[in-house]
Amino acid sequence: MSADNVTLDSSPVFCELDVENLTQHTSKLTKPAFSAALRRHYNHSKRRAFSTFVASKKTAAPSDAEWPGFRWACCGHAFQDSGSIHKHVSSAHEAEVLRQTDDILELFLSGVEDESPAPERSGGQERVDVSRWIPDTGHVSGDHLVKGEGEVLLYYCYCHLADPQLVCAWQKALCETLHLTGKVRVAEEGINGTVGGAKVATGLYVEAMLSHPVFRIMVRDDFKSSEGGADCFTSLKVGVYQEIVPLGVDPDRLSFKQAGVHLEPEEFHKEVEALLSKGDSCRDTILLDCRNFYESKIGQFSNCLAPDIRKFSYFPDYVDKNLELFRDKRVLMYCTGGIRCERGSAYLLSKNVCKEVYQLKGGIHKYLEDYPEGFYRGKLFVFDERYAISFNSDIISECRYCVSPWDQYQLCSTRFCCQLVLSCESCRQRGRTACCPTCQRKDEAPGASPPAPAKEACECTDARPRIPRDTRF
């Protein structure tokens, strides 16, 4: 993970995990005398601190509660709507929010020195006006671009970009014009994005993408959509990287062009159906989930192999340590939207051990559009404020404390721990809100001093390799 030295695009702590119910309703505290760039980081840190504080107060009412529908509890009061809890926190907990703001800002700044800033264009190089690729919104009222029904788009496109910085500048301008939030990764090998906003705005975004001279190879079906909007992301993050999905292998050494055979959802469905019909007698085919363990925990295809990896950049190491597992096998791979399979299947094929490698075109997202009651059961994890989207009613995971069925993630309650926790409403009411016993003890320790700033300082991650640096330009 990485950050550049002047933009908010790349907070090293929160580039993939977001806090639910992010709000702009922070109190108007006096700000230190920051530079313009640092002030943006400060404002972001304050929003983070505020939203984290509010999220920590979320709970569910007991069955005999006077207000059975309230969603937050603080200072002995129950709050049924977000506006009331926001107002309460702003007025009663201003000092706590400010202290956490300072801690988050310090944590962010501690990682800036290790990052590689994007190279600037040379002064003598002619700048290209990106406005030619920004759609005219004169016929659309401002309200229509920010209000009304919303959606979240998910897409990627592998294609050679001669000037990734130019595409990055265009994407920033385009999303800002359309009031879109989200995350867009640009590299010489292509683009990978997920953006949210009003449907009028996302529609214009798709039109702009399809009309751009480089991305005319895309079609509308390449843009997967789900219910949501601009509030599904805390901000807009656009950057230029070495890879559009961080496998950790130089694209010049391992190209997406070496990927496995793409199967349409219908073809993949038939393959899985045939595999499952053979039961334990089928030993020549592996159904491989190449996502992270916390994704497959809440949703997966029946009888899949789900590696215990925390980042996609660990996938090559997993393959290298399990080559015999894949030897002479047919492999059916899948991921959220298809992009990880492009590089993952290429890496697997590069080892020359598999008989055949296939991948689900469009990923789980496209499959569930056609087969919501198919062989994929449970939730589909997404990297935004929603954490997951649902196409069927199955719950395949459980509360880490009482093992009752539960699949709604929240962040660990311990400060500076970025782990996701499956803790049911009943257990959360009893204060069981941490990701592991170590963090739980920190929460329960009376008057304990706050831990030193650290991204991965708990039992859950100590046993796992540290996250490789994501190369950013």
MIKEFI-46090 format. One record per residue (C-alpha): x, y, z; residue in three letters. Coordinates in steps of 0.1 Angstrom, whole numbers, plus 5000, padded with zeros to 4 digits. Layout:
! residues N
XYZAla...
//
This chain:
! residues 473
500050005000Met501250354993Ser500750724995Ala502151014976Asp503251324993Asn500651574984Val497351394976Thr494751214997Leu494450934971Asp496650694990Ser496250685028Ser498450395038Pro496050285065Val492650315048Phe493350255011Cys491249935012Glu489249945044Leu486550205049Asp484550305080Val480750275077Glu478450575079Asn481050835070Leu479651185075Thr480651535068Gln478951655100His482051715120Thr482152005144Ser483952325132Lys487052285153Leu489852535151Thr492352395126Lys496152415130Pro498052635106Ala498552375079Phe499552405043Ser496752355018Ala497951995011Ala498251905048Leu494952065055Arg493251815031Arg494851535051His493751685083Tyr490151725071Asn490151365059His491651245093Ser488951435111Lys486151275090Arg487750945097Arg487850995134Ala484251125135Phe482850835115Ser484850575135Thr483550715168Phe479950705155Val480350355142Ala481650235176Ser478250345191Lys476150145166Lys474149875183Thr470649705183Ala467849745207Ala466849465231Pro463549305223Ser461849495252Asp463349835245Ala461250145246Glu462650235212Trp462949905193Pro464350065162Gly467250265176Phe470650205160Arg473050395182Trp473650425220Ala475850685237Cys475950855271Cys472850665282Gly470750785253His469350595223Ala469450745188Phe467150625160Gln468650825131Asp472050925119Ser471351295122Gly470751275160Ser473851065168Ile475951295146His474651605164Lys475251435198His478851335190Val479651675176Ser478551855207Ser479451605235Ala482551435222His484451705203Glu487551655224Ala487751275218Glu487251315181Val489951575179Leu492451355198Arg491751065174Gln492051305145Thr495651395156Asp496451025160Asp495150935125Ile496951225110Leu500251125127Glu499850775115Leu499250885079Phe502251125079Leu504450855093Ser504050655061Gly504550935036Val508350925037Glu508350575023Asp506350644992Glu507350724957Ser505651044944Pro504251054909Ala506751204885Pro505851544872Glu505651624836Arg508651814823Ser508152184819Gly508952174782Gly506451894775Gln503152004759Glu500151944782Arg497151784767Val493751934775Asp491651664790Val488451864789Ser487851734754Arg486951404771Trp484651554798Ile480951524789Pro478851834786Asp476551844817Thr474852174807Gly471651984800His471651824834Val470752004866Ser473252004894Gly470751824916Asp470351534892His474151474893Leu474151434931Val470551334941Lys468151054932Gly468750684927Glu472450594928Gly474650304919Glu478250174921Val480150074890Leu482849814889Leu485049774858Tyr488549714844Tyr490249724810Cys493649584801Tyr495049784773Cys498349974767His498350334780Leu501150544765Ala500550814791Asp499050684824Pro499451024840Gln497251184814Leu494550924819Val494850974856Cys494351354852Ala491351294830Trp489751044854Gln490151294883Lys488551574863Ala485851344850Leu484851204884Cys484951544900Glu482751694873Thr480151414878Leu480451424916His481551064917Leu483550904945Thr485550584945Gly488850434936Lys490550424902Val493950264895Arg495750354863Val498850194849Ala500650134815Glu498749804814Glu495249964817Gly492650084842Ile490749944871Asn487950134888Gly484950134911Thr482950454914Val479750554929Gly477250834924Gly473750924911Ala472650704881Lys472551014859Val476251074867Ala477350714864Thr475550694830Gly477550994818Leu480750834831Tyr480150514811Val479450724780Glu482650914785Ala484650594789Met483150434758Leu483850744737Ser487450784748His489850684719Pro491750434742Val488750274758Phe486550224728Arg487449854730Ile485149834760Met481349764759Val478649844783Arg478649494796Asp482149554810Asp480649784836Phe479049584864Lys476549784886Ser475049744920Ser472849944943Glu474750224961Gly475950574954Gly478550834962Ala478150765000Asp479650414995Cys483150574994Phe484750825017Thr486351014989Ser487751004953Leu491150824950Lys492850814916Val496450724911Gly499050574888Val500550244897Tyr502749974883Gln499849734882Glu496049784880Ile495649504905Val498449444929Pro499849094923Leu503349214930Gly504749084898Val506149324871Asp503649324842Pro506649324818Asp507448984832Arg503948844835Leu501348994811Ser497548964813Phe497848834777Lys499048504792Gln495748454811Ala493648144811Gly490548064790Val487548294797His484248124804Leu480948314802Glu478748274834Pro476648014817Glu479647804807Glu481147844842Phe477847744857His477747424837Lys481347344846Glu480647384883Val477447184880Glu479346894863Ala482046914890Leu479546904919Leu477646614903Ser480746394905Lys481146464942Gly484346324958Asp485046104928Ser486146414908Cys489846454915Arg491146614883Asp489446954887Thr489947234913Ile487447524918Leu489847794930Leu488748114948Asp491648364943Cys490248624966Arg491348705002Asn490248485031Phe487848745046Tyr486048765013Glu485548395008Ser484548355045Lys481148525039Ile480548395003Gly481948134980Gln481147864954Phe480247524968Ser483247294973Asn485847554963Cys489447584974Leu489747914992Ala493448005001Pro494148165035Asp495648485021Ile495148835033Arg496249015001Lys496248924964Phe499948994964Ser500248674985Tyr498748464958Phe502048394939Pro503648264971Asp500548044978Tyr500847894943Val504647834946Asp504147644979Lys501347434965Asn502447334930Leu501846964936Glu498247044944Leu497747194910Phe499846944890Arg497946784861Asp494646954872Lys491947144855Arg491547474874Val488347684874Leu489248024889Met486948304900Tyr487148644918Cys484848944924Thr484849104890Gly487348904869Gly490449124871Ile492348924897Arg491848604876Cys493548774846Glu496848804864Arg496348504888Gly495648264860Ser498648394841Ala500848324871Tyr499447974876Leu499947894839Leu503548024840Ser504347734864Lys503547474837Asn501947234862Val498247264853Cys496447074826Lys494047364819Glu493147694835Val489847864831Tyr488448184846Gln484948324852Leu484548614828Lys483048914847Gly483648744880Gly481148654907Ile479348984901His478348884866Lys477648524875Tyr475148634903Leu473348864878Glu472448554858Asp472348294886Tyr471448464919Pro470348124932Glu473147934915Gly476147764931Phe477648074947Tyr476148104982Arg476348395007Gly477448755004Lys479748914978Leu482449114996Phe483149464981Val485849714989Phe483650005000Asp481450125028Glu478949855022Arg481449575028Tyr479149325010Ala476249304986Ile473649024986Ser472048824958Phe470648544979Asn469548505015Ser472148245026Asp474448315055Ile477548085054Ile479648255081Ser479248295118Glu479848525147Cys483448485160Arg482148485196Tyr478948285197Cys479148105163Val475548205155Ser474948275117Pro476348625109Trp477948785078Asp478049155085Gln481549295089Tyr482549585111Gln486049715120Leu487749605151Cys486949835180Ser490549865191Thr492250185179Arg494650145150Phe493549795143Cys492249765108Cys490949405110Gln487349315100Leu485249145126Val482148925124Leu480448995157Ser476648965159Cys474349235174Glu473949035206Ser477648995212Cys478349355203Arg475849465230Gln477949275255Arg481049455244Gly482549185222Arg483649405194Thr487349315188Ala488949095162Cys490948875186Cys491548815223Pro494549055223Thr492549345210Cys489649255233Gln491849275263Arg493049615252Lys489449735250Asp488649595284Glu491749715302Ala490650005326Pro492450325320Gly494850155296Ala496950395276Ser496450395239Pro498650165219Pro501450305198Ala500350375162Pro500550055141Ala498549925112Lys498849555121Glu499349525158Ala497249235169Cys497048855172Glu495248825139Cys498048955118Thr501248885138Asp501248535123Ala500848655087Arg503548815065Pro503549185063Arg501849345033Ile504249395004Pro504549754992Arg502249844964Asp504350024938Thr502950364929Arg504350614905Phe
//
